[in-house]
Amino acid sequence: MSSDAPITVALLAPPEATASTLYGLYDLFSSAGRDWTLVTEGRPGRSLFTPLIVSTDGRGFRAGNRAWIQPDMALADCPLPQAVCLPDLMVAPDEPLTGRYPAEIAWLCRCHAEGALLAAACTGALLFAEAGLLAGGEATTHWAYCEALATKYPDVRVHAHRSLVASGPGERLLMAGGGTSWLDLALFLVARLAGIEEAMHLARLYLIDWHREGQQPYAALTRARQTADGVIAECQVWAARHYDHRYPVAGMIRLSGLSERSFKRRFKAATGMTPIAYVHTLRLEEAKQMLESDDAPIEAIAESVGYEDASFFRRLFGRRVGLTPGQYRRRFRSLRLAIQQKATP
């Protein structure tokens, strides 16, 4: 292959692929090398990448949001690409993947064995794990799916706070976190395969801002877990209404009618969290909402959610959220106000 030949990037499209990420990646790779000179010199440049949408059979299908996806070819007809990108999958966090993607997994493993870079956006990392490619390695995925990834695949070290992870020998397994962090992934791939200058051109063309703080500031601190334990479920409802009490764990124990030891054991088994950790998540989520929506002093917010010691609240918030309360307010209150101002007639 000529050194001037475009770099082939295969965009794998399973039935649960999301069209926005799939075609967003397609547009970004198509733009590399072509569009910077178009806007700065008035003429299109040489395309540096050839993106190809591939699927098991190459036939068109409707994505989960009903958008039509038309692959360029079937897996069997795709030449070995230099890189493979897998978009996010529209699956629930606890949805089993075993046995659902045999053709895609076999093809991914073959491409990896023959030296291709493999990149997954968001929940696409779940398919890497199901393929066994992440065993003993590091990973990230959307913040709401990190717990499921770590539980299903305990030999994978999951970094829930990071928006980008490069793993495996030669760092040939690349994963992005949730939402628009696929843009970080695309810039990383372009920089690695075509050079940092071209990645910077794309960042400037598309107004892409790197997720420097990772995805932790955007995450809900806990995902509600349904439990068949009626006693614990009742205590969760009580905690949601009384988390600001001085001794909420003691209140839940009284409500349960269990001994302290039995209650803590059953609560952990039902929710995956200790009672006090659960209370902290409820308090911090409420604090995040208050920081976004009003200008009350941080000390007042700490007290209103149940913390008498504002310095302890600040340390806990920073550790769990990844930003100090002040940093969080500046980022997300300004975002809320900007959206509100633009959306209000």
C-alpha positions in Angstrom: 0.0 0.0 0.0 1.3 3.4 -0.9 2.2 5.7 2.0 -0.2 8.2 0.4 -3.1 5.8 0.5 -5.9 6.8 2.9 -6.1 5.0 6.2 -9.0 2.5 6.3 -11.2 2.8 9.4 -13.9 0.2 9.7 -17.0 1.4 11.7 -18.6 -1.7 13.0 -22.5 -1.5 13.1 -24.2 -4.1 15.2 -28.0 -4.1 15.3 -28.0 -2.0 18.5 -25.6 0.7 17.2 -26.6 4.3 17.6 -26.7 6.3 14.4 -25.5 9.6 15.9 -22.1 8.2 17.0 -21.7 5.9 14.0 -22.2 8.7 11.5 -20.5 11.3 13.7 -17.4 9.2 13.5 -17.9 8.7 9.8 -18.1 12.5 9.2 -15.1 13.2 11.4 -12.8 10.7 9.7 -14.1 11.8 6.3 -13.2 15.4 7.2 -9.6 14.7 8.1 -7.2 16.2 5.6 -10.1 17.4 3.4 -11.9 20.2 5.1 -9.2 22.3 6.8 -7.8 23.5 3.4 -11.4 23.8 2.1 -12.2 26.5 4.8 -8.8 28.1 4.9 -7.8 28.0 1.2 -11.0 27.4 -0.7 -10.1 24.0 -2.0 -10.6 20.5 -0.5 -7.5 18.7 0.6 -6.6 15.0 0.3 -8.7 12.8 2.5 -6.5 11.0 5.0 -9.0 8.3 6.0 -11.4 6.0 4.2 -14.2 5.2 6.7 -16.3 2.1 5.9 -19.5 1.1 7.7 -19.5 -2.7 8.1 -22.0 -5.2 9.5 -22.4 -9.0 9.6 -24.3 -9.2 6.3 -23.9 -5.7 4.9 -27.7 -5.1 4.7 -29.4 -1.9 5.8 -31.3 -1.8 9.1 -33.0 0.6 11.4 -31.2 1.6 14.6 -32.8 1.7 18.0 -34.0 5.3 17.3 -35.4 4.2 13.9 -32.7 6.0 11.9 -31.7 4.0 8.8 -28.1 2.6 8.8 -26.8 1.5 5.5 -23.5 -0.4 5.7 -21.0 -0.3 2.9 -20.2 -4.0 3.1 -20.3 -7.2 5.1 -17.6 -8.2 7.5 -16.5 -10.9 5.1 -15.9 -8.4 2.3 -14.0 -5.8 4.4 -10.2 -5.7 3.8 -8.1 -5.6 7.0 -8.5 -2.1 8.3 -5.8 -0.2 10.2 -8.4 0.7 12.8 -11.9 -0.5 13.9 -14.4 1.8 15.7 -17.4 0.5 17.5 -20.1 3.0 18.4 -22.2 2.8 21.6 -24.8 0.1 21.8 -28.4 0.8 22.9 -28.5 -1.9 25.6 -29.4 -1.7 29.3 -26.6 -1.9 31.8 -27.5 -5.3 33.1 -28.6 -6.7 29.7 -26.7 -10.0 28.9 -24.6 -10.0 25.8 -23.5 -13.6 25.8 -24.1 -15.3 22.5 -25.6 -12.2 20.8 -22.6 -11.1 18.7 -20.6 -14.2 17.6 -19.8 -12.9 14.1 -18.8 -9.4 15.3 -16.7 -10.8 18.1 -14.9 -13.2 15.9 -14.1 -10.4 13.4 -12.9 -8.0 16.1 -10.6 -10.7 17.5 -9.2 -11.4 14.1 -8.6 -7.7 13.3 -6.9 -7.3 16.7 -4.7 -10.4 16.2 -3.6 -9.0 12.8 -2.5 -5.7 14.3 -5.5 -3.3 13.9 -6.3 -0.7 16.5 -9.7 -1.3 18.1 -11.6 1.6 19.5 -15.0 1.6 21.3 -17.2 4.5 22.2 -19.3 4.4 25.3 -21.1 1.1 25.8 -19.2 -0.5 22.9 -16.6 -1.4 25.5 -19.0 -4.1 26.8 -18.5 -5.9 23.5 -14.7 -5.8 23.9 -15.1 -7.3 27.3 -17.5 -10.0 26.0 -14.9 -10.8 23.3 -12.3 -11.4 26.0 -10.1 -8.6 24.7 -10.0 -6.7 28.0 -9.1 -9.6 30.3 -6.5 -8.5 32.8 -6.5 -5.0 31.3 -8.0 -1.6 31.9 -11.2 -0.1 30.5 -13.8 2.6 30.7 -17.3 3.0 29.5 -20.3 5.2 30.1 -20.5 6.1 33.8 -23.9 4.4 34.2 -22.4 1.1 32.9 -19.1 1.0 34.8 -20.5 -1.0 37.7 -22.1 -3.6 35.3 -18.8 -3.9 33.4 -16.8 -4.4 36.6 -19.3 -6.9 38.0 -19.7 -9.0 34.8 -16.0 -9.0 34.0 -14.1 -8.9 37.3 -10.7 -9.4 35.6 -11.1 -6.0 34.0 -9.9 -2.8 35.9 -12.6 -0.3 35.2 -11.8 3.4 35.5 -15.2 5.0 35.9 -13.9 8.5 36.2 -11.8 8.6 33.0 -13.2 9.7 29.6 -10.5 7.8 27.7 -8.5 4.7 28.3 -5.8 3.1 26.1 -5.2 -0.6 27.1 -3.5 -3.8 26.2 -0.1 -4.4 24.5 0.9 -1.4 22.4 -2.2 0.3 23.7 -4.2 -0.9 20.7 -7.5 -1.1 22.6 -9.0 2.3 23.0 -12.2 3.2 24.9 -14.1 6.4 25.5 -16.6 7.1 28.3 -20.1 8.3 27.9 -21.9 10.8 25.7 -19.8 13.0 23.5 -16.5 11.6 24.7 -16.4 9.7 21.4 -15.1 13.0 20.0 -12.1 12.6 22.3 -11.7 9.1 21.0 -11.8 10.3 17.4 -9.2 13.0 18.0 -7.0 10.5 19.7 -7.2 8.1 16.8 -6.5 10.9 14.2 -3.5 12.1 16.2 -2.1 8.6 16.5 -2.7 7.6 12.8 -2.4 11.0 11.0 -0.6 13.3 13.4 -1.4 15.9 16.1 -1.7 18.8 13.6 -4.5 17.1 11.8 -6.3 16.3 15.1 -5.9 20.0 16.0 -7.4 21.0 12.7 -10.5 18.9 13.4 -10.8 20.2 17.0 -10.9 23.7 15.6 -13.2 22.9 12.7 -15.8 21.1 14.9 -15.3 23.2 18.1 -14.3 20.1 20.1 -13.2 20.6 23.7 -11.4 17.8 25.4 -13.1 16.3 28.5 -10.2 17.2 30.7 -12.0 16.4 34.0 -13.1 13.0 32.7 -16.8 11.9 33.1 -17.1 11.8 36.8 -18.5 15.4 37.2 -21.4 14.4 34.8 -22.2 11.1 36.6 -25.1 10.4 38.9 -23.3 9.0 41.9 -25.5 5.9 42.1 -27.9 4.1 39.8 -31.1 3.0 41.4 -31.1 -0.7 41.8 -34.4 -2.6 42.1 -34.5 -5.0 45.0 -36.9 -7.7 45.9 -36.1 -7.2 49.6 -39.3 -5.3 50.6 -37.8 -4.2 54.0 -34.7 -2.6 52.3 -36.8 -1.0 49.6 -39.0 0.6 52.3 -35.8 1.9 54.0 -34.6 3.3 50.7 -37.8 5.3 50.3 -37.5 6.6 53.8 -33.9 7.6 53.2 -34.8 9.5 50.1 -37.1 11.7 52.3 -34.9 11.9 55.4 -31.3 11.9 54.2 -30.8 15.3 55.9 -31.5 13.8 59.4 -28.6 13.7 61.8 -28.6 9.9 62.1 -30.3 8.5 59.0 -28.7 5.1 59.2 -30.1 4.7 62.7 -33.5 5.7 61.4 -33.4 3.1 58.7 -32.4 0.4 61.2 -35.3 1.3 63.5 -37.7 1.3 60.5 -36.4 -2.2 59.4 -36.9 -3.8 62.8 -33.6 -5.7 62.2 -30.5 -5.8 64.3 -27.8 -3.4 63.2 -25.6 -6.2 61.9 -28.5 -7.9 60.0 -29.7 -4.6 58.5 -26.2 -3.6 57.2 -25.7 -7.1 55.7 -29.1 -7.1 53.9 -28.8 -3.5 52.8 -25.4 -4.2 51.1 -26.7 -7.3 49.5 -29.7 -5.5 48.1 -28.1 -2.3 47.0 -24.4 -3.0 46.5 -23.6 -0.2 48.9 -23.3 0.2 52.7 -26.1 2.2 54.3 -23.9 5.2 55.1 -22.4 5.3 51.5 -26.0 5.2 50.2 -26.9 8.2 52.4 -23.8 10.1 51.2 -24.9 9.5 47.5 -28.4 10.9 48.2 -27.0 13.9 50.0 -24.4 14.7 47.3 -26.9 14.3 44.5 -29.2 16.8 46.2 -26.2 19.1 46.8 -25.3 19.0 43.1 -28.9 20.0 42.2 -28.7 22.9 44.7 -25.3 24.1 43.4 -26.8 24.1 39.8 -30.0 25.8 40.6 -29.3 28.6 43.2 -26.7 30.8 44.7 -26.9 29.7 48.4 -23.5 29.6 50.2 -21.8 26.3 50.1 -21.9 26.1 53.9 -25.7 26.5 53.8 -26.0 23.8 51.1 -23.8 21.4 53.2 -26.0 22.0 56.3 -29.3 21.6 54.3 -28.3 18.1 53.1 -27.2 16.9 56.5 -23.5 17.9 56.9 -22.7 20.1 60.0 -19.0 20.2 59.0 -18.8 22.1 55.7 -15.1 21.2 55.3 -16.0 17.5 55.5 -18.7 18.1 52.8 -16.1 19.8 50.6 -13.6 17.0 50.8 -16.3 14.3 50.3 -17.8 16.2 47.3 -14.4 16.6 45.7 -13.5 13.0 46.2 -16.8 11.6 44.8 -17.6 14.1 42.1 -14.1 15.0 40.9 -14.6 18.8 41.2 -14.9 21.0 44.3 -18.4 22.4 45.1 -17.2 25.7 43.8 -15.9 24.3 40.5 -19.0 22.2 40.1 -21.2 25.3 40.5 -19.2 27.4 38.0 -19.4 24.7 35.4 -22.9 23.4 35.7 -24.8 26.5 37.0 -23.5 28.5 34.1 -24.5 25.7 31.7 -28.0 25.6 33.2 -28.4 29.4 33.0 -27.1 29.5 29.4 -29.6 26.8 28.3 -32.4 28.5 30.3 -31.8 31.9 28.8 -31.6 30.5 25.3 -34.7 28.4 25.7 -36.9 31.0 27.3 -38.9 33.1 24.8 
